[in-house]
Amino acid sequence: MLKSYVASKIKAIVEVPGGCYDAVIEPNDEGGYLAEVPALACATEGRTVDEALAMLADAVEGWLAVAHEKGLKIPPPKPTPSTQAKV
């Protein structure tokens, strides 16, 4: 039986109120996938790419909530692709 897998990094975005953060998903050496938002130093794992991205959205939401509560400096999100000015 053939197996398919992602051999390199996948670039994605995680949308938040007011914009989005760049995300990277890549195969994990132990199996599954590692997903992270480098700007926030926020990472998580999932068995599939879709699960890793969903877990990352939850992790970012939690990270931002704790950062707000503690008064930490939060890197500003980028505009989402759909809200960027068209040239």
Secondary structure, 3 states (H helix, E strand, C coil): CCCCCCCCCEEEEEEECCEEEEEEEEECCCCCEEEEEHHHCEEEEECCHHHHHHHHHHHHHHHHHHHHHHCCCCCCCECCCCCCCCC
